[in-house]
Amino acid sequence: MQTGLRPSAAEVGGTWLAASVQRTGVNTETKLLMLAHAFEAWGVRRVTLKTDACNVQSRTAIERIGARAEGIRRAHMPALDGTIRDKAYYSIIAAEWPMIRQHLRQLLDGENHLHPLDGGDRCQISPEAV
């Protein structure tokens, strides 16, 4: 492994939170800090987020922060009980980061805002708002 090199991409495979802080601003702030480090300190081109395809709560949380669904990798990995599970993949790319950052800050400020991506390549948050 070479030292001093920064990655061009990063992956968030899971975030473990106590039940008492799930569905609170803790996850939003955690993702803001991790994504800011990836995009601003490392300068990555993309961050991949993944979760068990059956984990609706995690998928909803990932979608809430503004990540775009990329698809399901079928029969991807064994679960702890030995069954084979599918993984749901999401991403945020560098060009989307300013809008996602603004969206996360607004969520932390308690404002209700629409999902920052409209399913296409355009954002619902205007560039002037960033």
C-alpha positions as CSV (number, residue, x, y, z in Angstrom):
1,M,0.0,0.0,0.0
2,Q,1.3,3.4,-0.9
3,T,1.0,6.2,1.6
4,G,0.2,9.8,0.9
5,L,-2.2,8.9,-1.9
6,R,-5.9,10.0,-1.7
7,P,-8.6,7.7,-3.0
8,S,-10.6,8.7,-6.1
9,A,-13.7,7.1,-4.7
10,A,-15.1,6.1,-1.3
11,E,-17.7,3.7,0.0
12,V,-20.0,3.8,3.0
13,G,-21.0,0.2,3.7
14,G,-22.9,0.8,6.9
15,T,-23.5,3.1,9.8
16,W,-24.3,1.5,13.2
17,L,-26.4,3.8,15.4
18,A,-28.0,3.1,18.8
19,A,-31.8,2.8,18.5
20,S,-32.1,5.9,20.6
21,V,-30.5,8.1,17.9
22,Q,-32.0,6.4,14.8
23,R,-34.2,8.7,12.8
24,T,-32.7,11.7,14.5
25,G,-30.2,14.3,13.2
26,V,-27.3,12.1,14.3
27,N,-27.4,10.1,11.1
28,T,-27.8,13.2,9.0
29,E,-24.8,14.9,10.7
30,T,-22.7,11.8,10.5
31,K,-23.3,11.5,6.8
32,L,-22.6,15.3,6.3
33,L,-19.2,14.9,8.1
34,M,-18.3,11.7,6.2
35,L,-19.3,13.1,2.8
36,A,-17.6,16.4,3.5
37,H,-14.4,14.6,4.3
38,A,-14.6,12.4,1.2
39,F,-15.4,15.2,-1.2
40,E,-13.6,18.2,0.3
41,A,-10.5,16.7,2.1
42,W,-9.9,13.7,-0.3
43,G,-11.4,15.2,-3.4
44,V,-13.1,12.0,-4.5
45,R,-15.2,11.8,-7.7
46,R,-17.9,9.6,-6.1
47,V,-19.1,8.1,-2.9
48,T,-21.0,4.8,-3.0
49,L,-23.5,3.9,-0.3
50,K,-24.8,0.4,0.1
51,T,-27.2,-1.6,2.3
52,D,-29.1,-4.8,2.4
53,A,-31.9,-4.5,-0.3
54,C,-34.5,-5.7,2.3
55,N,-33.5,-3.0,4.8
56,V,-36.2,-0.4,4.1
57,Q,-35.2,1.8,7.0
58,S,-31.6,2.1,5.7
59,R,-32.7,2.6,2.1
60,T,-35.1,5.3,3.2
61,A,-32.3,7.1,5.2
62,I,-29.9,6.9,2.2
63,E,-32.5,8.3,-0.2
64,R,-33.4,11.0,2.3
65,I,-29.9,12.4,2.3
66,G,-30.1,12.7,-1.5
67,A,-28.1,9.7,-2.8
68,R,-29.2,8.3,-6.2
69,A,-30.2,4.7,-6.5
70,E,-28.0,2.7,-8.9
71,G,-29.6,-0.7,-8.6
72,I,-29.6,-4.0,-6.8
73,R,-26.7,-6.4,-6.9
74,R,-28.4,-9.7,-6.6
75,A,-27.1,-12.6,-4.5
76,H,-24.2,-10.4,-3.4
77,M,-23.1,-11.6,0.0
78,P,-24.1,-14.0,2.7
79,A,-25.8,-12.6,5.8
80,L,-24.8,-13.6,9.3
81,D,-27.5,-16.4,9.3
82,G,-26.0,-17.9,6.1
83,T,-28.7,-16.7,3.7
84,I,-27.6,-14.9,0.6
85,R,-28.7,-11.3,0.5
86,D,-29.1,-8.7,-2.2
87,K,-27.4,-5.3,-1.9
88,A,-28.9,-1.9,-2.8
89,Y,-26.3,0.5,-4.3
90,Y,-26.6,4.3,-4.2
91,S,-24.1,7.0,-5.1
92,I,-23.4,10.7,-4.8
93,I,-21.0,12.2,-7.3
94,A,-18.7,15.2,-6.9
95,A,-20.9,17.4,-9.2
96,E,-23.9,16.7,-6.9
97,W,-22.1,17.3,-3.6
98,P,-22.7,21.1,-3.3
99,M,-26.5,20.5,-3.6
100,I,-26.4,17.5,-1.3
101,R,-24.4,19.4,1.3
102,Q,-26.9,22.2,1.2
103,H,-29.8,19.7,1.6
104,L,-28.1,18.1,4.6
105,R,-27.5,21.4,6.2
106,Q,-31.2,22.3,5.7
107,L,-32.3,19.0,7.2
108,L,-30.1,19.7,10.2
109,D,-31.6,23.2,10.5
110,G,-35.1,21.5,10.7
111,E,-36.3,22.8,7.4
112,N,-38.5,20.5,5.2
113,H,-37.1,20.3,1.8
114,L,-37.7,18.1,-1.2
115,H,-35.2,15.5,-2.2
116,P,-32.4,17.4,-3.9
117,L,-32.4,15.2,-7.0
118,D,-35.4,14.9,-9.2
119,G,-34.5,11.5,-10.7
120,G,-32.8,13.1,-13.7
121,D,-29.6,15.1,-13.9
122,R,-31.1,18.4,-12.7
123,C,-31.4,19.4,-9.0
124,Q,-34.5,20.8,-7.4
125,I,-32.3,23.1,-5.3
126,S,-31.2,26.0,-7.5
127,P,-27.5,26.5,-7.9
128,E,-27.9,30.0,-6.5
129,A,-29.0,28.5,-3.2
130,V,-25.8,26.6,-2.8
